[in-house]
Amino acid sequence: MLMCLYGDWMILVTGAAGYVGGHLINRLLEDEKFADYGIIGIDNFLVGKEENFNLIKKDRRVKLVYGDICDKDIDRLLRDVEIVYHLAAISGVVFCNNNPEEALRVNFWGTMNILEQTLDSVEYFVYPSSAAVYGNISGSVAREEMPPNPLNTYGAMKASCEALCRAYHNSHGIKTTIFRFTNIYGVGTYPKWRTVVVNFIQKALNNKPITIHGSGRQKRDFIHIDDVVEIYKLAINPKANGEVFNAGSGYSISVKELAEIVKRIAEKQGTGVNISFVDAREAKEREFSYDVSKLRSLGFSPKFSIERGVENTFIAVQNLMKKGFEEYQKDIG
Ligand SMILES: NC(=O)c1ccc[n+]([C@@H]2O[C@H](COP(=O)([O-])OP(=O)(O)OC[C@H]3O[C@@H](n4cnc5c(N)ncnc54)[C@H](O)[C@@H]3O)[C@@H](O)[C@H]2O)c1
């Protein structure tokens, strides 16, 4: 059930109270390119948080609405929407595997509903896909032209939604842009879906050992949330029309190296940290690198090296703990 009705808002951000949504809205508000736009954010608070809403700068151009992206009446809110950032989703891989019907409803049907309900006015539709569409390509370089081969329902739904975007692009001329994000890190994530970066920082700040599953040699690409919001802005560009982009930093780092970076930063602040190793969760340790040359050709260059990004996140988590944000003070197992 939608709780309020607004007219003439030009940018829609679904999943506005989520991790990326709050950061994105703030950045759009700061950007002169979007100065003439109103922003409407929708979220049903499945995992979105009041804090993320509160973090959004007070600005008369933003309206935040409690609503479900699967609601067929949602079009009452969406007249004159020109740009859609469709971020709302159930993002937990385990949750999607265990609740495939609900994940299908929100992730697939919800995406189609937003495409349908904005069809009359939308010009740009930006969709965050995931590296999960590639599945297991251990030892290879992930490139956009590879066929999707997901390993889980989350990845399968991301691949299906990419196909939906292509269909609406082909049949209705909507300027769709798909970004296949790698591991996004920074503060603000839903605790259960938190990335390894914040988990390691939280361990260090709570004086717990950092635990690595397996050898720690498996490499991953990490991208800082501030770089992610810059990528989203690049979608409003003729070169991005109808395109798919790998969206990562382009630098892979092993989990062991990451733990060592966190340890170094903690030690600089006077906190000793132990790193311990336990059995791998999966028999095979997957590793692939991410080709982001296409994204670079769109003008993207990450501002954050992993060292700088982890330090920035460390300080942000530390400040949230000082302010009494309990979720960062709990032992996360
Ligand atoms: N965070 C990452 O590392 C990452 C990586 C790749 C892709 N993505 C994708 O980027 C998008 C944003 O990610 P995030 O990390 O901010 O996720 P998030 O889970 O923090 O945010 C998603 C938001 O959608 C809301 N939502 C869920 N179901 C809804 C519904 N039916 N109606 C309205 N709102 C609903 C949730 O309450 C939440 O606030 C997602 O589509 C995610 O799959 C994220």
The ligand as a MOL file (V3000), in Angstrom:
LIG
                    3D

  0  0  0     0  0            999 V3000
M  V30 BEGIN CTAB
M  V30 COUNTS 44 48 0 0 0
M  V30 BEGIN ATOM
M  V30 1 N 26.1100 -4.2900 -2.5530 0
M  V30 2 C 26.7590 -5.0070 -3.4810 0
M  V30 3 O 27.9040 -5.4690 -3.2760 0
M  V30 4 C 26.1080 -5.2490 -4.8290 0
M  V30 5 C 26.8430 -5.8880 -5.8470 0
M  V30 6 C 26.2280 -6.1240 -7.0670 0
M  V30 7 C 24.9220 -5.7050 -7.2970 0
M  V30 8 N 24.2260 -5.1020 -6.2900 0 CHG=1
M  V30 9 C 22.8390 -4.7060 -6.5480 0
M  V30 10 O 22.7160 -3.2970 -6.3290 0
M  V30 11 C 21.4050 -3.0080 -5.8270 0
M  V30 12 C 21.5280 -2.2160 -4.5410 0
M  V30 13 O 22.2950 -2.9980 -3.6330 0
M  V30 14 P 22.3640 -2.6620 -2.0840 0
M  V30 15 O 23.6590 -3.2180 -1.6200 0
M  V30 16 O 22.0140 -1.2520 -1.8360 0 CHG=-1
M  V30 17 O 21.2070 -3.5970 -1.5320 0
M  V30 18 P 20.3040 -3.3750 -0.2180 0
M  V30 19 O 19.7340 -4.7040 0.1070 0
M  V30 20 O 21.0460 -2.6350 0.8320 0
M  V30 21 O 19.1610 -2.4180 -0.7740 0
M  V30 22 C 18.0430 -2.8750 -1.4750 0
M  V30 23 C 16.8470 -2.1140 -0.9520 0
M  V30 24 O 15.6740 -2.5930 -1.6310 0
M  V30 25 C 14.6070 -2.6190 -0.6780 0
M  V30 26 N 13.5780 -3.5500 -1.1440 0
M  V30 27 C 13.6220 -4.9090 -1.1420 0
M  V30 28 N 12.4630 -5.3980 -1.6280 0
M  V30 29 C 11.6910 -4.3200 -1.9500 0
M  V30 30 C 10.3870 -4.1770 -2.5000 0
M  V30 31 N 9.6330 -5.2500 -2.8080 0
M  V30 32 N 9.9040 -2.9290 -2.7030 0
M  V30 33 C 10.6440 -1.8170 -2.3760 0
M  V30 34 N 11.8870 -1.9090 -1.8400 0
M  V30 35 C 12.4070 -3.1390 -1.6480 0
M  V30 36 C 15.2570 -3.0640 0.6250 0
M  V30 37 O 14.5100 -2.6890 1.7730 0
M  V30 38 C 16.5970 -2.3250 0.5490 0
M  V30 39 O 16.5230 -1.0760 1.2090 0
M  V30 40 C 20.7050 -4.3490 -5.6730 0
M  V30 41 O 19.9360 -4.6030 -6.8280 0
M  V30 42 C 21.8560 -5.3210 -5.5900 0
M  V30 43 O 21.4690 -6.6370 -6.0080 0
M  V30 44 C 24.7870 -4.8410 -5.0640 0
M  V30 END ATOM
M  V30 BEGIN BOND
M  V30 1 1 1 2
M  V30 2 2 2 3
M  V30 3 1 2 4
M  V30 4 1 4 5
M  V30 5 2 4 44
M  V30 6 2 5 6
M  V30 7 1 6 7
M  V30 8 2 7 8
M  V30 9 1 8 9
M  V30 10 1 8 44
M  V30 11 1 9 10
M  V30 12 1 9 42
M  V30 13 1 10 11
M  V30 14 1 11 12
M  V30 15 1 11 40
M  V30 16 1 12 13
M  V30 17 1 13 14
M  V30 18 2 14 15
M  V30 19 1 14 16
M  V30 20 1 14 17
M  V30 21 1 17 18
M  V30 22 2 18 19
M  V30 23 1 18 20
M  V30 24 1 18 21
M  V30 25 1 21 22
M  V30 26 1 22 23
M  V30 27 1 23 24
M  V30 28 1 23 38
M  V30 29 1 24 25
M  V30 30 1 25 26
M  V30 31 1 25 36
M  V30 32 1 26 27
M  V30 33 1 26 35
M  V30 34 2 27 28
M  V30 35 1 28 29
M  V30 36 1 29 30
M  V30 37 2 29 35
M  V30 38 1 30 31
M  V30 39 2 30 32
M  V30 40 1 32 33
M  V30 41 2 33 34
M  V30 42 1 34 35
M  V30 43 1 36 37
M  V30 44 1 36 38
M  V30 45 1 38 39
M  V30 46 1 40 41
M  V30 47 1 40 42
M  V30 48 1 42 43
M  V30 END BOND
M  V30 END CTAB
M  END
